[in-house]
Amino acid sequence: MNRPDQPEEAPRLFASRVSIAYCCIFAFAGISVPYFPLWLQFKGLSEFEIGVVLSAPVILRVLIAGPIVSFADSRPDRANFTIALYIASALSMVLYILGGGFWWILAITLLMTFFFNPVVPLVDAIAMSGVRRFGANYGRIRISGSVIFIVANLAGGYYLLDAPADYILFALIVVLAIGSLLMLALPKIGKRRQSTGKLMEQFSFYRMLKMPRFMLVLLAAGILQASHALFYSFGSIYWQSLGYDGLTIGILWGIGVAAEIVLFQWGKWLIDNIGAITLLVIGGVAAVARWTFFPFDPGLGGYLALQLLHGLTFGAVHIATMYFIMESVPEERLASAQGVGFAVSGLTSAMAVFAGGYIFQAIGASGFWVMAMLAALALVLIRVAMAFPSMDVLQRKDGM
């Protein structure tokens, strides 16, 4: 099994400070993912318009990920740029208060997305640089974000669903404001300058798009994450239609992330023992099973069991993707590589979320069977990717 480069001495409290950054990201996500669609519904948007508002930012992600993260790779340190983007996203969120209606909401959502979405791959790049340079444990760093996601889920279910719907928006603004202060703790580690110009050019953002094994694996991972689209957009609405109250819905979301936390705790052990690709396949098989059984209304116990699979369908896929990227590119290009993965994931998710509005309106919960077919397609792509040679840079010294 390939190992990260020889560890260097890490900045003080490196893991804790990156964990704080993930908390800032996922406190926001923990409220926005399950409850922002409900706020959109309260504002009078149709299911189609909700699908547009949720999918358009993901399309924007595809267009902006490459240039923004490539620019970040050119900076002396990625952290300062990441902090500035997060603060700008917080300021953008306030603009929702100033207007209403579909077009205003769509415009502000796109603006906020422009600043917020690149924060995720940039923090991932800083974290994976720590894995490579300091021997950090990515899964354990990332756990804190998942814990905060659960807390936000439960708090949102308890306080927001039975309160005036505008409280959802106010909660999102407050979370981003607090996060803007905490994000200042993000460690500034600079970047290595060991790779040759030839290798750096080889692993430019646009060159990576032409690497078949790399792109097929990232496409498969993106499709597996996109298979969650219907659940993220309409899961809470569907559970409400079955009669579940806000607290129960929050618990169901929280159980899924609790399973994700367990997976992250053991993620490095799994990577060391079975490898990133095998872990990705396991996540794909779990996704096929999860979305196949979801529409059958198995009752609360059944949904709790299906939510436990989130540890594999999201957690295993995510950590496998992070380590696959780290093993495949030079450290100086980690942000660009994360940007490639983010763009691919954005494209697949945008298509799935946009189609999800039509699918859910047309066939309701049966649409989860379409998500199961997407997961099966991802497994096929992984199998095809294995026919191409590996580009693992950890098998050689930079500059070779």
C-alpha positions as CSV (number, residue, x, y, z in Angstrom):
1,M,0.0,0.0,0.0
2,N,1.3,3.4,-0.9
3,R,2.2,5.8,1.9
4,P,2.2,9.6,2.1
5,D,5.5,11.4,1.8
6,Q,7.9,11.5,4.8
7,P,6.0,13.5,7.5
8,E,7.3,17.0,8.3
9,E,6.6,19.0,11.5
10,A,3.1,20.2,11.5
11,P,2.0,23.7,12.5
12,R,0.6,24.0,16.0
13,L,-2.8,22.3,16.4
14,F,-2.9,21.7,12.6
15,A,-5.6,19.0,12.8
16,S,-7.8,21.0,15.2
17,R,-7.7,24.1,13.2
18,V,-8.6,22.4,10.0
19,S,-11.4,20.6,11.9
20,I,-12.7,24.1,12.9
21,A,-12.9,25.0,9.2
22,Y,-14.9,21.9,8.5
23,C,-17.2,22.8,11.3
24,C,-17.8,26.2,9.7
25,I,-18.7,24.5,6.4
26,F,-20.9,21.8,7.8
27,A,-22.8,23.8,10.4
28,F,-24.1,25.7,7.4
29,A,-24.7,22.5,5.4
30,G,-26.4,20.8,8.3
31,I,-29.2,23.4,8.1
32,S,-29.2,24.3,4.4
33,V,-29.3,20.8,3.0
34,P,-32.4,19.5,4.7
35,Y,-34.2,22.7,5.5
36,F,-33.4,25.3,2.8
37,P,-35.8,23.4,0.3
38,L,-38.6,23.9,2.9
39,W,-37.8,27.6,3.1
40,L,-38.1,27.7,-0.7
41,Q,-41.4,25.9,-0.5
42,F,-42.6,28.5,2.1
43,K,-41.6,31.3,-0.3
44,G,-44.0,29.9,-2.8
45,L,-41.7,28.2,-5.3
46,S,-43.0,25.2,-7.2
47,E,-41.3,21.9,-7.1
48,F,-39.8,22.7,-10.6
49,E,-38.5,26.1,-9.3
50,I,-37.1,24.5,-6.2
51,G,-35.2,22.1,-8.5
52,V,-33.9,25.0,-10.6
53,V,-32.7,26.9,-7.5
54,L,-31.0,23.9,-6.1
55,S,-29.4,22.7,-9.3
56,A,-28.3,26.1,-10.9
57,P,-25.6,26.6,-8.2
58,V,-24.2,23.2,-8.9
59,I,-24.0,24.1,-12.6
60,L,-22.1,27.3,-11.6
61,R,-19.8,25.1,-9.6
62,V,-18.7,23.3,-12.8
63,L,-17.9,26.6,-14.5
64,I,-16.0,28.3,-11.6
65,A,-14.3,25.4,-9.9
66,G,-11.3,25.2,-12.3
67,P,-10.3,28.9,-12.5
68,I,-10.8,29.6,-8.8
69,V,-8.9,26.6,-7.4
70,S,-6.2,27.0,-10.1
71,F,-5.8,30.6,-8.9
72,A,-5.6,29.4,-5.3
73,D,-2.7,27.0,-6.3
74,S,-0.8,30.1,-7.6
75,R,-1.1,31.9,-4.3
76,P,1.7,31.7,-1.7
77,D,-0.9,30.2,0.7
78,R,-4.3,28.8,0.0
79,A,-5.7,29.6,3.5
80,N,-6.0,33.4,3.1
81,F,-7.9,33.0,-0.1
82,T,-10.2,30.4,1.4
83,I,-11.0,32.7,4.4
84,A,-11.8,35.6,2.1
85,L,-14.2,33.4,0.0
86,Y,-16.0,32.2,3.2
87,I,-16.5,35.8,4.5
88,A,-17.8,36.9,1.1
89,S,-20.4,34.0,1.1
90,A,-21.6,35.2,4.5
91,L,-22.2,38.7,3.3
92,S,-24.0,37.4,0.2
93,M,-26.4,35.4,2.4
94,V,-27.7,38.5,3.9
95,L,-29.1,39.7,0.5
96,Y,-31.9,37.1,0.7
97,I,-33.6,39.5,3.2
98,L,-33.8,42.3,0.6
99,G,-36.1,40.7,-1.9
100,G,-38.3,37.7,-2.7
101,G,-39.6,35.7,-5.6
102,F,-38.0,33.1,-7.8
103,W,-35.6,35.3,-9.8
104,W,-34.3,37.2,-6.8
105,I,-33.8,34.0,-4.8
106,L,-32.1,32.3,-7.8
107,A,-29.7,35.3,-8.3
108,I,-28.6,35.5,-4.7
109,T,-28.2,31.7,-4.6
110,L,-25.8,31.9,-7.5
111,L,-23.9,34.8,-6.0
112,M,-23.6,33.0,-2.6
113,T,-22.5,29.8,-4.4
114,F,-19.8,31.6,-6.4
115,F,-18.0,32.4,-3.1
116,F,-19.0,29.4,-0.9
117,N,-18.5,26.4,-3.2
118,P,-14.7,26.8,-3.7
119,V,-14.2,26.8,0.0
120,V,-14.9,23.0,0.2
121,P,-12.2,21.8,-2.2
122,L,-9.7,24.3,-0.9
123,V,-10.1,23.2,2.7
124,D,-9.9,19.6,1.4
125,A,-6.7,20.5,-0.3
126,I,-5.2,22.0,2.9
127,A,-6.3,18.9,4.8
128,M,-4.8,16.4,2.3
129,S,-1.6,18.4,2.2
130,G,-1.5,17.8,5.9
131,V,-2.0,14.1,5.3
132,R,0.9,14.0,2.9
133,R,3.3,16.3,4.6
134,F,2.5,15.9,8.3
135,G,1.0,12.3,8.4
136,A,-2.4,13.7,9.5
137,N,-5.4,11.5,9.6
138,Y,-8.0,12.9,7.2
139,G,-10.9,10.9,8.5
140,R,-10.5,12.1,12.0
141,I,-10.0,15.7,11.0
142,R,-13.2,15.5,8.9
143,I,-15.2,13.9,11.8
144,S,-15.8,17.2,13.5
145,G,-17.6,18.5,10.5
146,S,-19.9,15.5,10.5
147,V,-20.6,16.0,14.2
148,I,-21.6,19.6,13.7
149,F,-23.8,18.5,10.7
150,I,-25.7,16.2,13.1
151,V,-26.1,19.0,15.7
152,A,-27.4,21.4,13.1
153,N,-29.8,18.7,11.8
154,L,-31.2,18.0,15.2
155,A,-31.4,21.7,16.2
156,G,-33.0,22.5,12.9
157,G,-35.6,19.7,13.3
158,Y,-36.4,20.8,16.8
159,Y,-36.4,24.6,16.5
160,L,-37.0,25.4,12.8
161,L,-39.7,23.1,11.4
162,D,-42.2,24.2,14.0
163,A,-41.2,27.9,13.9
164,P,-41.9,30.6,11.3
165,A,-40.2,29.5,8.0
166,D,-38.0,32.7,7.9
167,Y,-36.2,31.4,10.9
168,I,-34.5,29.0,8.6
169,L,-32.9,31.9,6.7
170,F,-32.0,33.7,9.9
171,A,-30.3,30.6,11.2
172,L,-28.2,30.3,8.0
173,I,-27.1,33.9,8.3
174,V,-26.1,33.6,11.9
175,V,-24.1,30.3,11.3
176,L,-22.2,31.9,8.4
177,A,-21.4,35.0,10.5
178,I,-20.0,33.0,13.4
179,G,-18.2,30.8,10.9
180,S,-16.5,33.9,9.4
181,L,-14.8,34.5,12.7
182,L,-13.8,30.9,13.3
183,M,-12.5,30.4,9.8
184,L,-9.6,32.8,10.7
185,A,-8.0,29.9,12.5
186,L,-7.4,28.0,9.3
187,P,-3.7,27.1,9.3
188,K,-1.4,28.7,6.8
189,I,1.1,26.1,5.6
190,G,2.3,27.4,2.3
191,K,3.0,25.0,-0.5
192,R,5.9,22.8,-1.5
193,R,8.0,23.9,-4.4
194,Q,9.7,20.6,-5.2
195,S,8.1,19.5,-8.5
196,T,9.7,20.3,-11.8
197,G,7.9,22.6,-14.2
198,K,7.3,19.6,-16.6
199,L,5.5,17.7,-13.9
200,M,3.5,20.7,-12.9
201,E,2.4,21.3,-16.5
202,Q,1.5,17.6,-16.8
203,F,-0.9,18.0,-13.8
204,S,-2.5,21.3,-14.7
205,F,-6.2,21.5,-14.3
206,Y,-7.0,21.0,-18.0
207,R,-4.4,18.3,-18.5
208,M,-6.0,16.3,-15.7
209,L,-9.3,16.4,-17.6
210,K,-7.6,14.2,-20.3
211,M,-6.3,11.5,-17.9
212,P,-8.8,8.6,-18.5
213,R,-8.3,6.5,-15.3
214,F,-8.3,9.6,-13.1
215,M,-11.4,11.1,-14.8
216,L,-13.4,7.9,-14.9
217,V,-12.8,7.2,-11.2
218,L,-13.8,10.8,-10.3
219,L,-16.8,10.6,-12.6
220,A,-17.9,7.4,-10.9
221,A,-17.4,9.0,-7.5
222,G,-19.4,12.1,-8.7
223,I,-22.2,9.9,-9.9
224,L,-22.4,8.1,-6.6
225,Q,-22.6,11.4,-4.7
226,A,-25.2,12.6,-7.3
227,S,-27.3,9.6,-6.5
228,H,-28.1,11.4,-3.2
229,A,-29.6,14.3,-5.1
230,L,-33.3,13.3,-4.8
231,F,-32.8,12.6,-1.2
232,Y,-31.1,15.9,-0.4
233,S,-33.7,17.9,-2.3
234,F,-36.9,16.1,-1.4
235,G,-36.1,13.7,1.4
236,S,-37.5,15.9,4.2
237,I,-40.5,16.8,2.1
238,Y,-41.2,13.1,1.4
239,W,-40.8,12.2,5.1
240,Q,-43.2,15.0,6.0
241,S,-45.7,13.5,3.5
242,L,-45.5,10.2,5.4
243,G,-46.4,12.0,8.6
244,Y,-43.0,12.2,10.3
245,D,-42.6,15.3,12.5
246,G,-39.6,17.7,12.5
247,L,-37.7,16.1,15.3
248,T,-38.0,12.6,13.8
249,I,-36.8,14.0,10.4
250,G,-33.8,15.6,12.2
251,I,-33.0,12.3,13.9
252,L,-33.2,10.4,10.6
253,W,-30.7,12.9,9.0
254,G,-28.5,12.6,12.1
255,I,-28.4,8.8,12.1
256,G,-27.0,8.9,8.6
257,V,-24.3,11.3,9.5
258,A,-23.5,9.3,12.7
259,A,-22.8,6.3,10.4
260,E,-20.6,8.6,8.3
261,I,-18.6,9.5,11.5
262,V,-17.9,5.9,12.3
263,L,-16.7,5.4,8.7
264,F,-14.4,8.4,9.0
265,Q,-13.0,7.1,12.3
266,W,-11.9,4.0,10.6
267,G,-11.3,5.5,7.1
268,K,-7.5,5.5,7.2
269,W,-7.4,1.8,8.4
270,L,-9.7,0.9,5.5
271,I,-7.6,2.8,3.0
272,D,-4.4,1.1,4.3
273,N,-5.9,-2.4,4.2
274,I,-8.2,-2.4,1.2
275,G,-7.3,0.7,-0.8
276,A,-9.3,3.6,-2.2
277,I,-10.8,1.9,-5.2
278,T,-12.2,-1.1,-3.2
279,L,-13.7,1.2,-0.7
280,L,-15.3,3.2,-3.5
281,V,-16.8,0.0,-4.9
282,I,-18.2,-0.9,-1.5
283,G,-19.8,2.5,-1.3
284,G,-21.3,2.0,-4.7
285,V,-22.9,-1.4,-3.8
286,A,-24.4,0.2,-0.7
287,A,-25.9,3.0,-2.7
288,V,-27.6,0.6,-5.1
289,A,-29.1,-1.2,-2.1
290,R,-30.1,2.0,-0.2
291,W,-32.0,3.7,-3.1
292,T,-33.6,0.4,-4.2
293,F,-35.3,-0.1,-0.9
294,F,-36.0,3.6,0.0
295,P,-39.4,3.9,-1.9
296,F,-41.0,0.9,-0.2
297,D,-41.8,2.9,3.0
298,P,-40.3,0.4,5.4
299,G,-41.4,2.4,8.4
300,L,-39.3,4.2,10.9
301,G,-37.1,1.2,11.8
302,G,-36.5,0.5,8.1
303,Y,-35.6,4.1,7.4
304,L,-33.2,4.2,10.3
305,A,-31.5,1.1,8.8
306,L,-31.3,2.7,5.4
307,Q,-29.9,5.9,6.9
308,L,-27.1,3.8,8.4
309,L,-26.0,3.0,4.9
310,H,-25.1,6.7,4.5
311,G,-21.8,5.8,6.2
312,L,-21.0,3.9,3.0
313,T,-22.9,5.7,0.3
314,F,-21.4,9.1,1.3
315,G,-18.6,8.5,3.8
316,A,-16.8,5.6,2.1
317,V,-17.2,7.3,-1.3
318,H,-15.9,10.6,0.0
319,I,-12.9,9.4,1.9
320,A,-11.9,7.0,-1.0
321,T,-12.1,9.9,-3.4
322,M,-9.9,12.1,-1.2
323,Y,-7.2,9.5,-0.9
324,F,-7.4,8.6,-4.6
325,I,-6.8,12.2,-5.5
326,M,-3.9,12.6,-3.0
327,E,-2.2,9.5,-4.4
328,S,-2.7,10.6,-8.0
329,V,-1.2,14.2,-8.2
330,P,1.7,16.2,-6.8
331,E,1.0,18.1,-3.6
332,E,1.4,21.5,-5.4
333,R,-1.6,20.5,-7.6
334,L,-3.9,19.2,-4.8
335,A,-6.2,22.2,-5.0
336,S,-6.5,22.0,-8.8
337,A,-7.1,18.2,-8.5
338,Q,-9.8,18.8,-5.9
339,G,-11.2,21.4,-8.2
340,V,-11.4,18.8,-11.0
341,G,-13.3,16.4,-8.7
342,F,-15.5,19.2,-7.4
343,A,-16.4,20.2,-11.0
344,V,-17.1,16.6,-12.0
345,S,-19.2,16.1,-8.9
346,G,-20.9,19.4,-9.6
347,L,-21.8,18.5,-13.2
348,T,-23.3,15.1,-12.2
349,S,-25.1,16.6,-9.2
350,A,-26.5,19.5,-11.2
351,M,-28.0,17.1,-13.7
352,A,-29.4,14.8,-10.9
353,V,-30.8,17.7,-8.9
354,F,-32.3,19.4,-11.9
355,A,-33.9,16.1,-13.1
356,G,-34.9,15.4,-9.6
357,G,-37.6,18.1,-9.7
358,Y,-39.2,16.5,-12.7
359,I,-38.7,13.0,-11.4
360,F,-40.2,13.6,-8.0
361,Q,-43.1,15.6,-9.5
362,A,-43.8,12.8,-12.0
363,I,-43.3,9.6,-10.0
364,G,-42.7,10.6,-6.4
365,A,-40.6,8.3,-4.2
366,S,-40.3,5.8,-7.1
367,G,-37.6,8.3,-8.4
368,F,-35.2,6.7,-5.9
369,W,-35.0,3.7,-8.2
370,V,-33.5,6.1,-10.8
371,M,-30.9,7.0,-8.2
372,A,-30.2,3.2,-7.7
373,M,-29.5,2.9,-11.5
374,L,-27.1,5.8,-11.3
375,A,-25.2,4.0,-8.6
376,A,-25.0,0.9,-10.7
377,L,-23.7,3.0,-13.6
378,A,-20.9,4.3,-11.4
379,L,-19.8,0.7,-10.6
380,V,-19.5,0.0,-14.3
381,L,-17.4,3.1,-14.8
382,I,-15.0,2.0,-12.0
383,R,-14.6,-1.3,-13.7
384,V,-13.8,0.4,-17.0
385,A,-11.3,2.8,-15.3
386,M,-9.3,-0.2,-14.0
387,A,-8.4,-1.0,-17.6
388,F,-6.2,2.1,-17.8
389,P,-2.7,2.4,-16.2
390,S,-2.3,4.0,-12.8
391,M,-1.0,7.6,-12.5
392,D,-0.1,7.3,-8.8
393,V,2.6,9.9,-8.2
394,L,3.4,8.4,-4.8
395,Q,5.1,5.5,-6.7
396,R,7.8,7.9,-7.8
397,K,9.5,11.0,-6.6
398,D,8.2,14.3,-7.8
399,G,10.0,15.4,-10.9
400,M,10.6,11.9,-12.2
